[in-house]
Amino acid sequence: MKALLVILMIALFASALPVAGQSRRVPQTRTNENESRKITPPGPTPTPKPSEPEEADEIFSVDTKLVTIPVRVLDRRNRFIGGLTKADFSIFEDNVPQELAYFSNEAQPFTVALLLDMSYSSTFKIEEIQNAAIAFIDQLRPEDQVMVISFDEGVHMLCEATSDRKRIYSAIRSTRIATGTSLYEAVDLTMNARMRSINGRRAIVLFTDGVDTTSRSAHDLDNLRDAMELDALIYPIRYDTFADVQAMSRGQTVIRTRIPGVPTTSLPTGYPGPGSTRNPSGRSGDERNDPTGLPPTRPPVSRPSERGTTAAEYAYAEYYLDQLATRTGGRMHLASNLFNLNSAFARIASELREFYSIGYYPLDSSEPGKTRRIKVRVDRPNVVVKARDTFIDAKGN
C-alpha cells in the first residue's frame, strides 16, 4: 500500500513539472514583449510621446513671432550698397538691442502680388495698363514669383503665385474694365488670405486711384493695421480720376491746378498732405490708441450717389495709399500719364532687387497687438538706412 502511494505521488509530481515550468516562462515572455514595445518608439516610425506635441506647439509659436524687416542701404548719392553680411546689421526695439535671428541678402527672390484697379478711368486705356504691367514683370528676376489680382466691384484672383511667365502674362491680358471699386476688400484678401501664408520676401504692387466705392466686408483702417502686422512691402501706383468722376457726375469738364497727384480744390481744411504726421481728426494717434495716426474712417458723403466723387475722398485716398507705403517700408508713386506709369513700374522692379531682410524674436512675444518701435542700424560710415520703424504683433499669433 505504501509502495502504491509513493508511486502515485511520484507520478503527480512529474506531471506538475511542465505546468510550473510554463507558468514561470509566461511572465518572462510578457516582460520581454513589454520591453520590446518600450524600445519601438525611437525606431523609424516612432509613436509620439505625450511631451512631443507640447514641444511642437512651442516651436510653432516661436516661429510665428519672428519679426522680419525689409531693409535698403544707400550711400549719400542714393545708390544701393550691396554685398553686406549679417554682421553689418543691428536692430533695436524700443532702444533695446535685439539678437538677429534671420538674415537674407539682396539676391533672395520676392513673391509679388500685382493688384490692378479695373474701374473706369480715361487716364489710361486697358491696353496701356496691361502692357505696363507686363513690362514690369519682365524686369523682375526669373526666380521671382507673381500673383495677379484685379478688382472692380468684385475681387478676381487671376493667377496664384508662380514664376511661369506665360501664366502671368495670360492673367494680365484677361483683365477687363468694369464698374465699382472694392479696393479695401482687394487689399484685405491679398494681405490676409494670400500673403500671410507665403514664406520669404514679399511685396504688393497696387495700381489704383485709391478711392473705394463698393467694399462691404473690409475697411480702410483695418487694411492699415493689418499692413503693420505683415512683413511685406507695399508699393502703390496712384493715378488721378478726379476730373473723370466730376465730368461724369456733373456733365462738365473740371480744370485743375495740380499738386502732387491731387487737385488743390480737393484738399479740404483739416486734411494733411502725404507724409504729414498731423491727424485730420484733430486728435493724436495715442489719444485714440491708433498707432497709424489716421482718421477713424474716410470722409462722409451727403448722398450715396456722391460716393467716390468728392474732393475730400480723393484727398483721403492719397493719404491712405501713402500710409500703406510708409508703414510697410515701401513708397508711393504717382502716374499721371503712360510715361510716368512705365517709370513707376521700372523703379519698383529696381528697388525690389535692393533689399536685405533681417529678423529677430521679441523678448516679450506674449503681447499680441503690441506696437513695437524698431530701429535698424548698419555698421558702415556714411550710409542711409531705409526700413519700417513700426511693427504690430498679429493678434492671432
Secondary structure, DSSP 8 states (H G I E B T S, - for coil): -HHHHHHHHHHHHHHHHHHHHHHHHHHHHHHHHHHHHHHSTTSSS----THHHHHHHHHHHHHHT-EEEEEEEEETTS-B-----GGGEEEEETTEEE-EEEEE-TTS-EEEEEEEE-B--SSS-HHHHHHHHHHHHHTS-TT-EEEEEEESSSEEEEEEEE--HHHHHHHHHT---BS---HHHHHHIIIIIIGGG--SEEEEEEEE----SS-SS--HHHHHHHHHHS--EEEEEE---HHHHHHHHHSS-----EETTEEGGG--TT---TT----TTSS-TTTTT-TT---SSS---SSGGGTTTSHHHHHHHHHHHHHHHHHHT---EE-SSHHHHHHHHHHHHHHTTS-EEEEE--TTTT-TT-EEEEEEEESSTTEEEEE--EEE--TT-
